[in-house]
Amino acid sequence: MVSFVVSIIWDVFLKNKVWIKFKYNHFVFICDLITYLIPGLRIGKYTIIRNEFNQQTIRFEMCCPDTATILYNTIMNLQKKILKIRFSPLTEKLLLLFTIVLLFVLLSAVLTDGHGWGDDFALYLQQAKNIAEKHEYSNSGYIYNEREPLYSPRLYPPVYPFFLSLVYKWFGLDFIKLKTVSVIFYVLYLVLLFIFFRKRFSFFISILVVILFGLNPDYFIELDQILSDFTALFFTMLAILAIEKFSNKTTVSQSILIAVLIWLSYASRSAGIVLIPSFILYYLFLNKKIKKELILTIVLTVILIIMQKLLLHESAYFNLRLIFKDPLGTIFFNIVYYSKILAKSILRTDVLPIVLIFIFFVIGGIISTLYSSKKIDFVVLFSFFFLGLLLIFPSIQGSRYIFALIPFSLMFGIIFLQKMLKTDQRIIPVLLILLIIGYVPEYFHMKEKANEIQEATNPAAMNLYEFVDQSGNDGYYFRKPRALAFFADVHAGLISNEDLNQYETTKSEADRLGIRYFVEDKNHFSRFKTIQELNQEKFKQVYENEGFLIYQFAESN
C-alpha cells in the first residue's frame, strides 16, 4: 500500500502527470484499502515492482480479478445512484437523528462498570461529589506536589464535574451512568460536526463523517473513561459554529452568546482559551476594525474566567515555567508525535510515508481553502493556535489532546482531494466507507472487553480503599493518589521520582507533604520499592493483600 500510494503521488505531483487510466488505479487503490483495513479479506492481490523514489514500471499481478471488479463496480454504481438522490431538509434531519440514536446505542454498549488506573476520573468524581453534597469544591484530598506539576493540577475546570454531579446526586457511584454523560455530549458533538461539514460538503459525505467519528476507535475507547474531553469538544464546536455565524455583523446579544460559549469551552478544558485569540483575529479580518461588540465579547469572557478562578479558588492549571525547560526539543518532538497521531487516528497507521502523505493533503487543503475563499477561515486560525499550544506543552496523552483537530484535518484532506480529483469525486465517499469498515472490528473487540474487571475498582483495590478508610490514618503516598484520596477519603499525594533516589530525600519530601504511609502496587514497579528494600529497618509493613502492600516509617507510632 505504501509503495502504491507513494507512486501515485510521484506520478501526479513530482512528474506533473494526470491520472492515466484513473479508473483502474481507482480500482486497485480500493482493493488495496480493503485488504489493508480488513486483514485476512483477500479480494484482490497485486504486486508492485517499483522503488518508491525512482521511475521503474509498476506491474500488477491480479488474482480473482472478477471478484474485485464486481466489488468495485457494485460500490461505484451504488455510489452513483446514491449521489443522484436529493434529500429534503426534513429527510436529512430524520436520517441524522436515526444515525445519532443508533450511535448512542452502540457507544453505550461499550461502557464498562468500573475504571482503569488513569486516576483523572477520581479528581473529577471528587469535585462532582463536592458539588452534589454541597461540600467545599476545592477539597479533593489530593496533595498537590509542585515538584510534580505535570501529573495533575490541584483542580479541574468545573463544567464537566457539574454535569457529573447531577448523575452522582441521583444514582451515586454508578460508573455506567456516569460514563453516559460523556456519550451524551459526544453524540451531541456529532450533531454539531454534521452541521459543520454540511456547510462545506454534500449530505452523503457529512453523514459518513458522523458515522466515521462515531465508530472511530480513538474516540469510543476514551468514552469508557470519566474524562472531560467530550464535554469540551461539544462546547468548543458550539462556540466555533457561533463565531462563524455571528462574527460578520455581531449584535450585542450575539456577542454575549459568543462570550458565554468561549467561557464554557474554557471551563470544560483550559485549552479552550485559544478561542479568544482566534476570535479576535477572525473578527478583525472580517470587519477590518475594532468594534464595541468585539470589546464586549472579550471583556465578558475575561470576567467570566476571573469569576471562575475566584469563586472556586482555582490556581493555574499549568506551570508556565515548564515550557522554557527545553522549548525547541519539546516542539520538535511534538510535531513528529502529533503528525503521527493525526494520521493514525483516521487511517489507523503511523507508517512514515502515509503520515507524510496525509499531512501533505491537510496542508494542501488549508492552502486551497485560503486561496479559493480569498479570506481567512476561522477553523484555520483555531487550528493554528490550538496546535501551537499543544506543540509547546511538555506532556502527551495520546490522541486525547488533539481530538478537536482530528475532524478538521480530515476536512482539509477532503478539500484537497476534491481539488485534485475535480470531475470524478465518487472516490471520496468510497474511501470514507472503507475507513468505517476498517473501524468495525476494533469496535467489536472493544465490546468483547466490556466485562473485564477494571484495575482501579477490582477487588484488591477496593479492599485496599476499605482498609485505609477504616484505619483512621492519613497522609499516603501512592502512584495513583487521586484514586486513593477519593475512594478512601484520605489525603494522598505523589513524591517526585527525582526525590525517590535515597532514603533521606524520600523522608524529607514525605515530611514536607505530610506523608506517613506508602502504598506499593505489586503489579507495577516503583522507585519507592527500591528505597524500601535497601532500608528495610526504617519501614514497617502494616497491610498486605493480593495486590498491594502498605508501609509506614518505622519510627512512626
C-alpha positions as CSV (number, residue, x, y, z in Angstrom):
1,M,0.0,0.0,0.0
2,V,2.8,2.4,0.9
3,S,4.5,1.8,-2.4
4,F,1.4,2.2,-4.4
5,V,0.3,5.5,-2.7
6,V,3.8,7.0,-3.0
7,S,4.0,6.0,-6.7
8,I,0.7,7.8,-7.4
9,I,1.9,10.9,-5.5
10,W,5.1,10.7,-7.6
11,D,3.1,10.5,-10.8
12,V,0.6,13.2,-10.0
13,F,2.8,15.8,-8.3
14,L,6.5,15.2,-9.0
15,K,6.2,14.2,-12.6
16,N,3.2,16.6,-13.1
17,K,1.1,13.9,-14.8
18,V,-2.6,13.4,-14.7
19,W,-4.0,10.1,-13.6
20,I,-3.8,7.9,-16.7
21,K,-6.3,5.0,-16.5
22,F,-7.7,6.7,-13.5
23,K,-10.5,4.1,-13.1
24,Y,-8.1,1.2,-13.0
25,N,-5.8,2.9,-10.4
26,H,-9.0,3.9,-8.6
27,F,-10.0,0.2,-8.5
28,V,-6.6,-1.0,-7.4
29,F,-6.5,1.6,-4.6
30,I,-9.9,0.4,-3.3
31,C,-8.8,-3.2,-3.4
32,D,-5.7,-2.3,-1.5
33,L,-7.5,-0.3,1.1
34,I,-10.0,-3.2,1.7
35,T,-7.2,-5.8,2.2
36,Y,-5.2,-3.3,4.3
37,L,-8.1,-2.3,6.6
38,I,-9.6,-5.8,6.9
39,P,-6.7,-8.2,7.4
40,G,-7.5,-11.7,6.0
41,L,-10.0,-10.5,3.5
42,R,-8.4,-11.3,0.1
43,I,-10.5,-9.7,-2.6
44,G,-7.6,-9.0,-5.0
45,K,-3.9,-9.3,-4.9
46,Y,-1.2,-7.4,-6.7
47,T,2.5,-6.9,-6.6
48,I,4.1,-3.6,-7.1
49,I,7.5,-3.8,-8.7
50,R,8.7,-0.3,-8.1
51,N,11.0,1.6,-5.7
52,E,9.2,4.5,-4.0
53,F,11.6,7.1,-5.3
54,N,12.5,6.0,-8.8
55,Q,10.7,5.7,-12.1
56,Q,10.6,2.0,-12.7
57,T,7.4,0.4,-14.1
58,I,4.6,-0.8,-11.9
59,R,3.5,-4.4,-12.7
60,F,0.1,-5.6,-11.2
61,E,-0.5,-9.3,-10.8
62,M,-4.1,-9.8,-10.0
63,C,-5.7,-12.9,-8.7
64,C,-9.5,-13.3,-8.6
65,P,-9.9,-10.1,-10.7
66,D,-13.5,-10.9,-11.5
67,T,-14.4,-10.7,-7.8
68,A,-12.5,-7.5,-7.3
69,T,-14.1,-6.0,-10.4
70,I,-17.6,-6.9,-9.3
71,L,-17.0,-5.4,-5.9
72,Y,-15.6,-2.2,-7.5
73,N,-18.4,-1.9,-10.0
74,T,-21.0,-2.6,-7.3
75,I,-19.6,0.1,-5.0
76,M,-19.3,2.7,-7.7
77,N,-22.7,2.0,-9.2
78,L,-24.3,2.2,-5.8
79,Q,-22.4,5.4,-5.2
80,K,-23.6,6.9,-8.5
81,K,-27.3,6.1,-7.7
82,I,-27.0,7.5,-4.1
83,L,-25.3,10.7,-5.2
84,K,-28.2,11.4,-7.6
85,I,-30.7,11.3,-4.6
86,R,-31.6,14.7,-3.3
87,F,-32.9,14.7,0.2
88,S,-35.2,17.3,1.6
89,P,-34.1,19.2,4.7
90,L,-36.6,17.2,6.8
91,T,-35.3,13.9,5.4
92,E,-31.7,14.9,6.2
93,K,-32.7,15.7,9.8
94,L,-34.6,12.4,10.2
95,L,-31.6,10.4,8.8
96,L,-29.2,12.3,11.1
97,L,-31.5,11.6,14.1
98,F,-31.6,7.9,13.2
99,T,-27.8,7.8,12.9
100,I,-27.3,9.7,16.2
101,V,-29.7,7.4,18.1
102,L,-28.0,4.3,16.6
103,L,-24.5,5.6,17.5
104,F,-25.7,6.4,21.1
105,V,-26.9,2.8,21.5
106,L,-23.6,1.4,20.0
107,L,-21.4,3.6,22.1
108,S,-23.3,3.0,25.3
109,A,-22.8,-0.7,24.7
110,V,-19.0,-0.5,25.2
111,L,-19.2,1.2,28.6
112,T,-17.8,-0.9,31.5
113,D,-18.8,-0.9,35.1
114,G,-15.6,0.1,36.7
115,H,-12.5,2.1,35.8
116,G,-8.8,1.8,34.9
117,W,-5.9,3.3,36.7
118,G,-5.8,6.6,34.9
119,D,-6.9,8.5,38.0
120,D,-8.0,11.7,36.4
121,F,-11.5,10.3,36.9
122,A,-11.1,10.3,40.6
123,L,-10.5,14.0,40.8
124,Y,-13.5,14.7,38.5
125,L,-15.7,12.5,40.7
126,Q,-14.4,14.1,43.9
127,Q,-15.3,17.6,42.5
128,A,-18.7,16.2,41.3
129,K,-19.3,14.7,44.8
130,N,-18.4,18.0,46.4
131,I,-21.0,19.8,44.2
132,A,-23.7,17.2,44.8
133,E,-23.2,17.1,48.6
134,K,-22.5,20.9,48.9
135,H,-19.0,20.5,50.2
136,E,-16.1,22.8,49.6
137,Y,-15.4,22.5,45.9
138,S,-11.6,22.6,46.2
139,N,-11.4,19.9,49.0
140,S,-10.2,17.0,46.9
141,G,-7.9,15.2,49.3
142,Y,-5.2,15.2,46.6
143,I,-1.8,16.6,48.0
144,Y,-0.5,18.7,45.2
145,N,3.2,18.5,44.7
146,E,4.7,21.4,42.8
147,R,7.8,19.3,42.1
148,E,5.5,17.0,40.0
149,P,3.3,19.6,38.3
150,L,2.6,17.6,35.1
151,Y,0.9,14.8,37.0
152,S,-2.2,16.8,37.8
153,P,-3.5,20.3,38.6
154,R,-5.0,20.9,42.0
155,L,-8.4,21.2,40.5
156,Y,-10.1,20.6,37.1
157,P,-12.4,23.1,35.4
158,P,-15.9,23.0,36.7
159,V,-18.3,22.3,33.8
160,Y,-17.8,18.6,33.4
161,P,-17.9,17.9,37.2
162,F,-21.1,19.9,37.4
163,F,-22.8,17.6,34.9
164,L,-21.3,14.6,36.7
165,S,-22.7,15.9,39.9
166,L,-26.3,15.7,38.6
167,V,-25.8,12.0,37.9
168,Y,-23.9,11.4,41.1
169,K,-26.7,13.0,43.1
170,W,-29.4,10.7,41.7
171,F,-27.5,7.5,41.2
172,G,-24.4,7.6,43.4
173,L,-21.2,5.9,42.2
174,D,-22.7,4.2,39.2
175,F,-19.9,4.1,36.6
176,I,-22.1,3.2,33.6
177,K,-24.4,6.1,34.2
178,L,-21.5,8.5,35.0
179,K,-19.8,7.5,31.7
180,T,-23.0,8.0,29.9
181,V,-22.6,11.7,30.4
182,S,-19.6,11.6,28.0
183,V,-21.6,9.6,25.5
184,I,-24.4,12.1,25.5
185,F,-22.0,15.0,25.0
186,Y,-20.2,13.1,22.2
187,V,-23.3,12.3,20.2
188,L,-24.4,16.0,20.6
189,Y,-21.0,16.9,19.3
190,L,-21.5,14.7,16.3
191,V,-24.7,16.6,15.5
192,L,-22.7,19.8,15.5
193,L,-20.0,18.1,13.5
194,F,-22.6,17.2,10.9
195,I,-23.7,20.9,10.7
196,F,-20.1,22.0,10.3
197,F,-19.4,19.5,7.5
198,R,-22.8,20.1,5.8
199,K,-21.9,23.7,5.3
200,R,-18.9,22.6,3.2
201,F,-19.8,19.2,1.7
202,S,-22.7,17.0,0.5
203,F,-25.2,15.3,2.8
204,F,-23.7,11.9,1.9
205,I,-20.1,12.9,2.9
206,S,-21.3,14.7,6.0
207,I,-23.3,11.8,7.4
208,L,-20.4,9.4,6.6
209,V,-18.1,11.7,8.6
210,V,-20.5,11.5,11.5
211,I,-20.5,7.7,11.3
212,L,-16.8,7.6,10.9
213,F,-16.1,9.5,14.1
214,G,-18.9,7.7,15.9
215,L,-17.1,4.5,15.3
216,N,-13.6,5.9,15.5
217,P,-11.6,3.7,18.0
218,D,-9.6,6.6,19.4
219,Y,-12.9,8.3,20.5
220,F,-15.0,5.4,21.6
221,I,-12.2,3.9,23.7
222,E,-11.9,7.2,25.6
223,L,-15.7,7.1,26.2
224,D,-15.1,4.3,28.7
225,Q,-13.3,6.7,31.0
226,I,-14.6,9.6,33.0
227,L,-12.9,12.5,31.3
228,S,-13.8,16.0,30.2
229,D,-12.8,15.6,26.6
230,F,-16.3,15.2,25.1
231,T,-17.9,18.0,27.1
232,A,-15.0,20.2,25.9
233,L,-15.5,19.0,22.3
234,F,-19.2,19.9,22.4
235,F,-18.8,23.4,23.8
236,T,-15.8,24.1,21.6
237,M,-17.6,23.1,18.4
238,L,-20.7,25.1,19.5
239,A,-18.5,28.2,20.0
240,I,-16.9,27.7,16.6
241,L,-20.3,27.5,14.9
242,A,-21.5,30.5,16.7
243,I,-18.4,32.5,15.8
244,E,-18.6,31.5,12.2
245,K,-22.2,32.6,12.0
246,F,-22.2,35.8,14.0
247,S,-18.8,37.4,13.6
248,N,-19.5,39.4,10.4
249,K,-22.3,41.5,11.8
250,T,-22.5,40.9,15.5
251,T,-25.2,42.2,17.7
252,V,-24.9,42.8,21.5
253,S,-26.9,39.6,22.3
254,Q,-24.7,37.6,19.9
255,S,-21.6,39.0,21.5
256,I,-22.8,37.8,24.9
257,L,-23.6,34.4,23.5
258,I,-20.2,34.0,21.9
259,A,-18.5,35.1,25.2
260,V,-20.5,32.5,27.2
261,L,-19.7,29.7,24.8
262,I,-16.0,30.6,24.8
263,W,-16.1,30.5,28.6
264,L,-18.0,27.2,28.6
265,S,-15.3,25.7,26.4
266,Y,-12.5,27.0,28.7
267,A,-14.5,25.9,31.8
268,S,-14.7,22.4,30.3
269,R,-11.0,22.3,29.4
270,S,-8.5,25.0,29.8
271,A,-7.2,24.6,26.1
272,G,-10.4,26.4,25.2
273,I,-8.6,29.6,25.9
274,V,-7.2,29.6,22.3
275,L,-10.7,30.6,21.2
276,I,-10.0,34.1,22.4
277,P,-7.1,35.0,20.2
278,S,-8.7,33.0,17.3
279,F,-11.9,35.0,17.6
280,I,-10.1,38.4,17.9
281,L,-8.1,37.8,14.7
282,Y,-11.1,36.4,12.8
283,Y,-13.2,39.3,13.8
284,L,-10.6,41.8,12.7
285,F,-10.1,40.1,9.4
286,L,-13.8,40.2,8.7
287,N,-14.6,43.7,10.0
288,K,-11.3,45.5,9.4
289,K,-11.6,47.4,12.7
290,I,-12.2,47.1,16.4
291,K,-15.9,47.5,17.3
292,K,-17.7,47.6,20.6
293,E,-19.1,44.1,20.0
294,L,-15.6,42.7,19.9
295,I,-14.6,44.5,23.1
296,L,-17.8,43.4,24.8
297,T,-17.2,39.7,23.9
298,I,-13.6,39.7,25.1
299,V,-14.3,41.7,28.3
300,L,-17.2,39.5,29.3
301,T,-15.2,36.3,28.6
302,V,-12.3,37.5,30.8
303,I,-14.8,38.5,33.5
304,L,-16.3,35.0,33.5
305,I,-12.9,33.4,33.6
306,I,-11.8,35.6,36.6
307,M,-15.0,34.9,38.4
308,Q,-14.5,31.2,37.9
309,K,-11.0,31.4,39.4
310,L,-12.0,33.5,42.4
311,L,-15.2,31.7,43.3
312,L,-13.7,28.2,43.0
313,H,-10.3,29.1,44.5
314,E,-8.6,27.8,41.3
315,S,-5.0,28.2,40.7
316,A,-3.2,27.9,37.3
317,Y,-3.9,24.6,35.5
318,F,-0.3,24.6,34.3
319,N,3.1,25.8,35.4
320,L,4.3,28.0,32.6
321,R,8.0,27.6,33.7
322,L,7.9,24.1,32.3
323,I,7.6,25.5,28.8
324,F,11.1,27.0,29.0
325,K,13.0,23.9,30.1
326,D,13.6,22.7,26.5
327,P,11.3,24.5,24.2
328,L,12.9,23.5,20.9
329,G,13.2,19.9,21.8
330,T,9.6,19.8,23.0
331,I,8.3,21.5,19.8
332,F,10.3,19.2,17.5
333,F,9.2,16.1,19.4
334,N,5.5,17.2,19.5
335,I,5.5,18.0,15.7
336,V,6.5,14.4,14.9
337,Y,4.3,12.9,17.6
338,Y,1.1,14.8,16.7
339,S,1.6,14.3,13.0
340,K,1.6,10.5,13.6
341,I,-1.4,10.8,15.9
342,L,-3.4,12.8,13.3
343,A,-2.7,10.2,10.6
344,K,-3.2,7.2,12.9
345,S,-6.5,8.5,14.3
346,I,-8.1,8.4,10.9
347,L,-6.1,5.9,8.8
348,R,-5.1,3.6,11.7
349,T,-1.5,3.6,10.7
350,D,1.5,5.7,11.6
351,V,3.8,4.4,8.9
352,L,6.0,7.4,7.9
353,P,5.2,7.6,4.2
354,I,1.5,7.5,4.9
355,V,1.9,10.1,7.7
356,L,3.7,12.4,5.3
357,I,1.1,12.0,2.5
358,F,-1.7,12.7,5.0
359,I,0.0,15.8,6.3
360,F,0.7,16.9,2.7
361,F,-3.1,16.6,2.0
362,V,-4.0,18.5,5.1
363,I,-1.6,21.4,4.3
364,G,-2.8,21.3,0.7
365,G,-6.4,21.6,1.9
366,I,-5.6,24.6,4.1
367,I,-3.8,26.3,1.2
368,S,-6.7,25.5,-1.1
369,T,-9.2,26.9,1.4
370,L,-7.3,30.2,1.8
371,Y,-6.7,30.5,-1.9
372,S,-10.2,29.8,-3.1
373,S,-12.1,31.8,-0.5
374,K,-9.8,34.8,-0.6
375,K,-10.4,35.2,3.2
376,I,-9.2,33.6,6.4
377,D,-11.2,30.6,7.7
378,F,-11.9,30.6,11.5
379,V,-11.0,26.9,11.7
380,V,-7.6,27.7,10.2
381,L,-7.0,30.2,13.0
382,F,-8.3,28.0,15.7
383,S,-6.2,25.0,14.5
384,F,-3.1,27.2,14.4
385,F,-3.5,28.4,18.0
386,F,-4.7,25.1,19.3
387,L,-1.8,23.2,17.7
388,G,0.6,25.9,18.8
389,L,-0.5,25.3,22.4
390,L,0.0,21.6,22.0
391,L,3.4,21.9,20.5
392,I,4.9,23.9,23.4
393,F,3.1,21.7,26.0
394,P,5.7,19.3,27.5
395,S,3.3,16.4,28.1
396,I,1.5,14.0,25.8
397,Q,-1.7,11.9,26.3
398,G,-2.2,10.0,23.1
399,S,-4.9,11.4,20.8
400,R,-7.0,12.9,23.6
401,Y,-5.3,16.3,23.5
402,I,-5.8,16.6,19.7
403,F,-9.4,15.4,19.5
404,A,-10.7,18.8,18.5
405,L,-8.3,19.0,15.5
406,I,-8.8,15.5,14.0
407,P,-12.1,16.3,12.2
408,F,-10.6,19.5,10.8
409,S,-7.6,17.6,9.5
410,L,-10.0,15.2,7.7
411,M,-11.9,18.2,6.3
412,F,-8.8,19.8,4.9
413,G,-7.7,16.4,3.5
414,I,-11.1,16.0,1.7
415,I,-11.0,19.6,0.4
416,F,-7.6,18.9,-1.2
417,L,-8.7,15.6,-2.6
418,Q,-11.7,17.3,-4.2
419,K,-9.4,19.9,-5.8
420,M,-7.2,17.1,-7.1
421,L,-9.9,14.9,-8.5
422,K,-12.0,17.7,-9.8
423,T,-14.6,15.9,-12.0
424,D,-14.8,12.4,-10.6
425,Q,-15.2,12.7,-6.8
426,R,-17.0,9.5,-6.2
427,I,-13.9,8.1,-4.6
428,I,-14.3,10.3,-1.5
429,P,-17.4,8.6,-0.1
430,V,-15.9,5.2,-1.0
431,L,-12.8,6.0,1.0
432,L,-14.9,7.1,4.0
433,I,-16.9,3.9,3.8
434,L,-13.8,1.8,3.7
435,L,-12.4,3.6,6.7
436,I,-15.6,2.9,8.6
437,I,-15.5,-0.7,7.6
438,G,-11.9,-0.8,9.0
439,Y,-13.1,0.6,12.3
440,V,-15.8,-2.0,12.9
441,P,-13.5,-4.9,14.0
442,E,-12.0,-2.6,16.7
443,Y,-15.5,-1.7,17.9
444,F,-16.4,-5.3,18.4
445,H,-13.0,-6.0,20.0
446,M,-13.7,-3.3,22.5
447,K,-17.2,-4.6,23.1
448,E,-15.9,-8.0,23.9
449,K,-13.8,-6.4,26.7
450,A,-16.9,-4.9,28.4
451,N,-17.0,-7.5,31.2
452,E,-13.3,-7.3,32.1
453,I,-12.6,-6.0,35.7
454,Q,-11.0,-2.6,35.8
455,E,-7.8,-2.2,37.8
456,A,-8.8,0.8,39.9
457,T,-12.0,-0.9,41.0
458,N,-11.0,-4.6,41.2
459,P,-11.5,-6.5,44.5
460,A,-7.9,-6.0,45.6
461,A,-8.1,-2.2,45.1
462,M,-11.5,-2.0,46.8
463,N,-10.2,-3.9,49.8
464,L,-7.2,-1.5,50.0
465,Y,-9.5,1.5,50.0
466,E,-11.7,-0.1,52.7
467,F,-8.7,-0.8,54.9
468,V,-7.3,2.7,54.5
469,D,-10.7,4.3,55.1
470,Q,-11.3,2.3,58.3
471,S,-7.7,2.7,59.7
472,G,-8.3,6.4,60.6
473,N,-4.8,7.2,59.4
474,D,-4.0,10.0,56.9
475,G,-1.2,11.1,54.6
476,Y,-0.4,8.5,51.9
477,Y,2.0,8.1,49.1
478,F,0.5,6.1,46.1
479,R,1.3,6.1,42.4
480,K,-2.4,6.9,41.8
481,P,-3.0,9.3,44.7
482,R,-6.3,10.8,43.5
483,A,-8.0,7.4,43.3
484,L,-6.9,6.6,46.9
485,A,-8.0,10.0,48.1
486,F,-11.5,9.7,46.5
487,F,-12.3,6.1,47.5
488,A,-10.7,6.1,50.9
489,D,-11.5,9.7,51.9
490,V,-7.9,10.5,52.9
491,H,-5.1,12.8,51.8
492,A,-2.8,11.3,49.3
493,G,0.0,12.6,47.1
494,L,2.8,11.7,44.9
495,I,6.6,12.1,45.6
496,S,8.6,13.0,42.5
497,N,10.8,10.3,41.1
498,E,13.7,12.7,41.4
499,D,13.3,12.6,45.2
500,L,12.8,8.8,45.4
501,N,16.5,8.2,45.0
502,Q,17.6,7.7,48.6
503,Y,16.0,7.4,52.0
504,E,17.0,10.9,53.2
505,T,15.3,12.7,50.3
506,T,12.3,10.4,50.4
507,K,11.9,11.2,54.1
508,S,12.4,14.9,53.6
509,E,9.8,15.1,50.9
510,A,7.3,12.9,52.8
511,D,7.6,15.2,55.8
512,R,7.1,18.3,53.6
513,L,4.0,16.8,52.0
514,G,2.6,15.3,55.2
515,I,3.0,11.7,54.0
516,R,3.5,8.9,56.6
517,Y,2.3,5.8,54.7
518,F,3.4,4.3,51.4
519,V,1.2,2.1,49.3
520,E,3.0,-0.3,47.0
521,D,1.3,-1.8,44.0
522,K,2.6,-5.3,43.4
523,N,1.9,-5.2,39.7
524,H,3.8,-2.0,39.0
525,F,7.5,-1.2,39.6
526,S,8.2,2.0,41.6
527,R,11.3,3.6,42.9
528,F,9.9,3.5,46.4
529,K,10.2,-0.3,46.4
530,T,13.9,0.0,45.8
531,I,14.2,2.5,48.7
532,Q,12.2,0.2,51.0
533,E,14.3,-2.9,50.1
534,L,17.6,-1.0,50.8
535,N,16.3,0.4,54.1
536,Q,14.1,-2.4,55.4
537,E,14.8,-1.5,59.1
538,K,13.4,2.0,58.5
539,F,10.0,0.9,57.2
540,K,7.3,-1.2,58.8
541,Q,4.7,-3.2,56.8
542,V,1.1,-2.6,58.1
543,Y,-1.0,-4.2,55.4
544,E,-1.0,-6.6,52.6
545,N,-3.4,-8.2,50.2
546,E,-3.1,-9.9,46.8
547,G,-2.4,-6.6,45.0
548,F,-1.0,-4.1,47.5
549,L,1.3,-3.5,50.4
550,I,1.3,-0.6,52.9
551,Y,4.4,0.6,54.7
552,Q,5.0,3.3,57.3
553,F,8.1,4.9,58.7
554,A,9.4,2.6,61.5
555,E,9.7,5.5,64.0
556,S,6.0,6.4,63.5
557,N,3.5,5.5,66.1
